[in-house]
Amino acid sequence: MSDTAWTGVAVAGIAAAYALTSRRLASTPVSAAMVFVGFGILLGPVGLDLVSLRQDSAELRTLVEGALTLVLFTDATTVRPAELRSEGSLAGRLLSIGLVLTIGAGWLLAWPLLPGLTVWEFALVAAILAPTDAALGKSAISDPRVPSLVRQTLNVESGLNDGLVLPFFVLFLAATPGTSYAHEGMARTITSTLLLSPVVGLVIGGVGGRLLTLSHEHGWVTAEWRQIYVLAVAFGAYTVAVVTQGSGFIAAWVAGFAFARSLRSPVPVPGTGKAGAEAGPLQVSRTTETAEDLAGLLAVLSLMFFGAVLLGPALQHLSWRIVGYSVLSLTVVRMVPVALALTGSGLRPPTVAYVGWFGPRGLASVAFGLLVAEEPVHGVELISQVVAITVGLSVLLHGASAATLAGRYGRWYERAKAAATATRGLRESAVTPVTARSRRVGPIRQPEN
């Protein structure tokens, strides 16, 4: 039997074994990401050598790009602009001030710790490691003891910052000599990637959502095919942007916003001027369930192959500089910008520390790192090692600490809320509707009580 066949058997077996024990593991510090990354290392060159970047790069890139496309699209559909504004702009602070400061801090810190890279390669490392993935610390945003304002803020930040990082990532690639984006030129990159791609996403997502709403109001579409239709819109936006020399990721992200907005807008019944009475506006969460589950499945498989082809080999070439940068990226580079961004927000120090710590690095960093790995960048090996070790540490540390720290923070919040007076309430106690779904690793939903 070929190595490819054995790889398929191993992947299916690992996924099946985790599925059968998922409820039991959910009550332990062992996360899905930890399981799949760990088995990925076993399948890679340092273990059974069934998977390698040299032999399986095309398949791995397709898998990761598919996963990130669906994650970007479905994350965008969960965010309501009105609710984002109603949260007192906490997520807005993190997505603006916090994100820019995080990229800047990562850029500056790379200078002394990663010698041999160019100034734009420093910037690439910073951009690759800036987006967060809340699914790697799922308990941090799913534990009901954590106030809803904090959970929602972390969830919205994680859902949007990978899309917001994309323009920085593309511009830094265009500024790095030798890359495909550099060959196209900065002006063409800005035009095709940063201007055309959002238009493609806006048109396809908006028109796609409107057509689905019309079909639903007339009773033409079944519930099953409505779910398939969402996948077609997401990958359609990605593909059209790619063939027009733009960014499929940016197009998919924007398409998610436009698609959800169209679904939430009632379609008037001809001749009445009123919205259809059969079902009213479609429920976005019910419409995108299959896409979310598929995104979760592709995400854990991506993490498994990440462990095999990037993390495993990187563990064989550790240095104090790589480990030092990775640790600082997860702590100082994340937590200081968060603290600065939340200054004046009224949040207590334990809350600021909690939000600062739970900024796991995950799928977006893996996808961006793989894109750079295929570019003729002279420092690509060092960049890949730094990204791999940082994501690997994040999977381990954030996954293992999520449940424990969520419990401790939840107990602190209850004590602080009880001690708060009527004249000096807790900012954390502000009521906010938690409607956005948490990003999750794997297709298995939260276990029932």
Secondary structure, DSSP 8 states (H G I E B T S, - for coil): --HHHHHHHHHHHHHHHHHHHHHHHHTSS--HHHHHHHHHHHHSTTTT----HHHHHHHHHHHHHHHHHHHHHHHHHT--HHHHHHTTTHHHHIIIIIHHHHHHHHHHHHHHHSTT--HHHHHHHHHHTS---GGGGHHHHH-TTS-HHHHHHHHHHHHHHHHHHHHHHHHHHHHSTTSHHHHH-HHHHIIIIIIIHHHHHHHHHHHHHHHHHHHHHTT-S-HHHHHHHHHHHHHHHHHHHHHTTS-HHHHHHHHHHHHHHHHTS--B-TTT-SB-TTT-S--HHHHSHHHHHHHHHHHHHHHHHHIIIIIHHHHTT--HHHHHHHHHHHTHHHHHHHHHHTTTS---HHHHHHHHH-----HHHHHHHHHHHTS--TTHHHHHHHHHHHHHHHHHHHHHHHHHHHHHHHHHHHHHHHH-BTTB--GGG------S----SSS------
